[in-house]
Amino acid sequence: MASLAHALPRTRPIAIANWLLAVAGLVFAMVVVGGITRLTESGLSITEWKPISGALPPLTDAQWLAEFEKYRQIPEYQLINKGMSLADFKFIYFWEYIHRLLGRVIGLAFALPLAWFAWKRAIPPGYGRRLLALLALGGLQGTIGWWMVSSGLTQRTDVSHYRLAVHLLTALFILAGLVWTALDLRRLAAVPGSRPARLTPLTLAVGLILFVQLLFGAFVAGLNAGQVANTWPLMNERFFPAGVQDQGSLWATLSSDPFLIHFIHRWWAFVAVVALVLLARAARRAGDRPASIALHSAFGVQILLGIATVMTGVDITLAVLHQAVGALLVASTAWAAHAVGSRRSLG
């Protein structure tokens, strides 16, 4: 009995880490489905936010017609999709419904095991608050999602690209937080008493550079800026695009002009690559070669997908893969940064 009691605490960090990685997998799926929802212009098909009753889709013809009638009242239908058939509406409704359903599943997949681990007193000291913070971020993400959708229901035919950026970046931050915490717990299981990994000047700098790239990627998505040029490396036969227009201020132009946003996202990617190479090498020096390989692979594939997406005029399959690998890149960056921070925490 004594040996069993001694063994159980060593297995709990691994159990919690595995659970967090499973939730991270669900968040990854959520990001992918979110990309499909955006690319199929499905995000405004559900015009109400009903966290509980909305878990069930329309089940009868009358319910489908009622949902379709609500969609007919918004500008997207009246100005872009007027005359859409009920079958076409069901298609876009499907993707938005799956996106919201995944959000509910993630909430339950996090909250219920967290309550169980807390009840069993299986959470190692110092990790309870972090897990609660991740839970709160997940709840906030649901609110941000509706805040984003609501921006396109009255005066616009699409959602605010600023709100879309907040929604996407929050999801990616949650993904990174889940991976980082899981790695901390795995390390705790392997080395009892070890301290959590710390951010270093290098990892903070790389994170900031990657954040800029992700931010402009979200702007590209929200403004359909990927479609302003389908050539590479030049944009419509020019290095700097000819279509940039002053939007009234430097920030407005940087964040709202599709040509300039596309240009920045296209070339800042290589600044990010340099930073990620440095991080990958640091992770390898820290003794985590798999993290280095994962990071190199992720940004290499991501660059190729980005170029292919542009040159195909934003082919939907390639665009979805580009967003999916972007999420994997964030997870790989968190992995490599954790490797570097783990070595630092030993010092």
C-alpha positions, 0 to 999 in steps of 0.5 A: 500500500505504501508503494502504491501511495508513493506511485500515484502522485508520480502518475498524476502529472502525466495524466493531466499532461495527456489530458491537456494535450488531448484538449490541445488537439481539439483546439487544433481541430477548432482552428481548422474548422474555423478556417473552413468556416471563414473560407466558405463564408459560413460564419454569419449563418447562425444569427443568434448566440444560444450557448445552451439551447443552440447545441441542437441544430434545426431538426424539422423543416419549420425550424430550418425555415425559421433559421433561414428567415433570420439569415435573410434579415442580415446584410450578407444575405440581402447584398451578397447571397440574395436568392440563396436556396435552402440547401445552400443555406444548410451547407454554410449553417453546417460549418458554423454549427460544427464550429460552435459545437466544437467550442462546447465540446472543448469547454466540457472536455476541459471543465469536467476533467479539471473538476475531477482532478481538483476533487481528487487533489491530483493537481500538483501545487502551483498548477491549479491557478494556471489551469483555471486561467486556461479555463477562463480564457476558453470561456472568454473565447466563446464570448469573443466569438460572438462579439466577432459574429455580431459585428457582421449582423447589422451594417456589414456583410462580413465580420470585423477583421480586427475582431477576427484577429482577436478571436484567432490569436486567442485560440492560438494563445490557448493552444500554446498555453495548453502545450506549455503546461503539458510539457511542464507537467511531463517534466515534473513527472520525470524530475520531481520538484522541477520548476516550470520552464521560463520565458527567456529574452530569445523566446520572448523576442521570437514570440513577438515576431511570430505574433506580428506574422499571425496578426497580419495573417488574420488581417489577410484572412479577414479582408480577403487580402490573399486575393489581391495578387496571385503571383510570387515573389512579385505582387502583380509584377511589382515588389511593392504593390501599386494598389496601396491607398492611404486609409487616414492614418498610419495604423489604419493603412497598416491594418486595413489596406489589403495590398499593404497587409498582403505585402507585410504578411508575405515578407515578414514571414522571412523575418519570422523564419530567421527568428524561428531558426534561432529558436530551433537551434537553441532548442537543439542546444538545450537537448531537445532535437525533436522540438527543433525538427518539429519547428523546422518542419512546421515553418518550412511547410508553412512557407510553401503552403503560403506561396501555393495559396497565393499562386492558386488564387486562394485555393480553399484546400491549400488555404485551410492547410495553411491555417492548420499548419500555422496552428502546428507552428504555434504548438511547435514554437511553444515546444521549442521555447519550453525546451529553452526555458527548461534549461534556463530554469535549471540555472 
